[in-house]
Amino acid sequence: MIVSMFVVVIKGISDVGGIDFVWKKATNSNRIEFLNLEPDPRTRYTLWTSIIGDYIGWLAIYAATQSNIQRILSIESISKIRRALLYNMLGLTLIIGLSFSAGLVIYAKYSDCDPVSTKKLQSSDQLLPLFVMDTLGSTPGLSGFFVAGGTCASLSTVSSGLNSLAAIISEDFIKYYRPIFRNLLMSKISKGFCVICGIASFLFSFAAEFADGIYPTTTSLMGSTLAPTLGIFSLGMFFPLANSKGALLGILTGASIGIFVSLGSVFSSNLPNQKLPLSTSGCLDFNSTESNFPEDSLHWKDKEYSFLTQIFSISFLYGYH
């Protein structure tokens, strides 16, 4: 995946006119904001959402998910665990940096002819595949190389998640109520649940087309369940007198509130429009030069919203709270 992203970014930078051109396009249109100190929690991307929201989010992923804890416990010593997490951090930083770079290059290429505004694409989630085909499509094998890299990375994550989910169901539920089952039978049951969970996750993918962006939707929904899970781990570490009933009540309450806010942010139709405007002035086969974003999208804070709408408008990066 890393190599395929490198190829896409480097080829894209070369095609659009160099790093200076990409950077100027981004800065001139306010796409680069390192120190946005806006305290309003509804603002999607600020310094606070990055530091507070992302910190708690990654803490929950690494310290409160069964898949990562299972991996960590399989390592024989604390020193090797720290080394493995360090290597993971370096790789993750590289992948995120490449993703941001790809986003800047994509904007530089389509800044004067937005494919979503011209109805060439139905969603901004389709920009990367279009960019890959426009950039690498003329070179045999490169677009397929990118697809193979992305598929390998995603399947690796999905397989470990399905394995962890099947293990939880088998050990915490089946074995708890049926301790007489032999290991061979438990192995078959675990594999069966792995298949069932895989089919269920595949069916959920069809709901992605109804979401306004895969990244904010998945981040918000993940936060609604990961935050209570992190709370349970923290409760066990710092409050030894806590009991199972209180823990269960806490996680159910937290998850219910999180899911309610997440679903509200996904399906609510009157949320503030915070998207920056895009242009179609450079499109040769498109008559309109207007943006598909309203003029008041830059002044959304001046409008009045109901209490629920303001709750649903809280940045998805705070979803881990």
Secondary structure by P-SEA (a helix, b strand, c coil): caaaaaaaaaaaaaaaccaaaaaaaaaaaccccccccccccccccccccccaaaaaaaaaaacccaaaaaaaaacccaaaaaaaaaaaaaaaaaaaaaaaaaaaaaaaaccccccccccccccccaaaaaaaaaacccccaaaaaaaaaaaaaaaaaaaaaaaaaaaaaaacccccccccccaaaaaaaaaaaaaaaaaaaaaacccccccccaaaaaaaaaaacaaaaaaaaaaaaccccccaaaaaaaaaaaaaaaaaaaaaaaccccccccccccccccccccccccccccccccccccccccaaaaaaacccccccc
